[in-house]
Amino acid sequence: DVDRGVVQRAVTAWARDLAPTTVRVAYVYLAGVFSLAVEERRIVATPCRRINLPPVEREPVIPLTVAQVQELVDRLWVPYRRMAVLAAATGMRSGELRGLTWDRITVAADGAS
């Protein structure tokens, strides 16, 4: 009994309380369930077609200046300072930084990494 209208009403209801990106993630999971149901021939077609999702407004990323990074680093607890500099210099994410091990680092002959 689930048709396109039911799915659209659900997405519209979710959008009242949830962020647009969260609505999209929930919709992707729902669409995946229906896609699997089609593959397994439990339903003939998915109702997740031409569903209007809320727009996601992307704000441009404005990197910190060198002075802002230095101020941040100066205020950090000393053991975290090197990680903050590495994050700012490379753009690595938190999990990548915390998972980095010495055996994954190659030091060039001139001292650069």
N, C-alpha and C positions, 0 to 999 in steps of 0.2 A: 503493500500500500504506500510505499514511499515513491513519490514522483518528484520531478524537478521543482515544483512549487513548494513541497514540504522542505526540500533541502534549502531552497532560497529563503524561506521563512526562518529556518533554523539559523542560517548564516546572518540574516538581518537581526535576529534576536541576540545572537552572540555579540554582534557589533555594538549593541547598546551598552554592554558591560565590559567588554574586553578590548585590548589594544588591537589595531589592525593586523599587526604581525602575528599576534596570538590567534586571531580568527583565521588567518591564512594557514597556520600550522594545523589547527583543528580541522579545517576543511581538507587539507592534504591527507590527513589520516582517514577522514570519512570517505573521501574519494578513493583512497587505496582499498578500503574495505569493500566498496562497491565494485571496484575493478577486479578484485580477487573473486568476488561472487560471480562476475561475468565469466572470468576464466574457468571457474569450476562449474559453469553452466547452471548455477542456482537461480540466476536471473538472466533475461535476454539482453538487457541494456542497462547501463548505469544512469541513474537520475542526475549524476553530477556533470551536467553539460550546460554550458553558457550560464554559469552561476556568477552573479555580480558580487565581487568581493570588495570590501572597503579599501579605498586607496591608502597606500603607505607613503607617507611623506618622508623623504630622505633628506636629512640635513647634511650639508657638506661637512666633511671632517677637516678641521683646522688644526694642524699640528702645533704643539707648543713651541715657543721660541727657545733658543739655547738658554737665555736668561731664565725663563720660566722653568725649564728642566733643571737647571742648576739650583734654583731656589727650592724646588721640590726635593731634589737629592740632598741638599744641605739639611733639610728638616727631617729626613728619614732616619730611622734607627740605623746605626752604622752597618750592621750585617746585611741590610737590604740595599745599600747605596749602589753597589756594583750591578746588581740585578736591574735597578731602575735605569742606570745609564745604558745597559745593554738593551733594555726594552725600548728606550727612546731612540737609540741608534739603529736598531734593526727592525722595529715594528713587531717583534715577537709578541704573541699573546701570553697571558698568565700561565696557562697550562704548558705551553712550549718552553717558557723560561724555567718553570719548576721541574720539568722533565729533562732538561738539558744535562748531559753528563760529559765528563772530560773526554771519554773515548769517542765522542762525536765532534770534537773540536780539532781542527788541523791548523797548526801554527806554521805559517810560511817561513821560508829561510830568512827573509828580511825582517821577521818579527811580527808581521801583520797576520791576522787570522782570517 
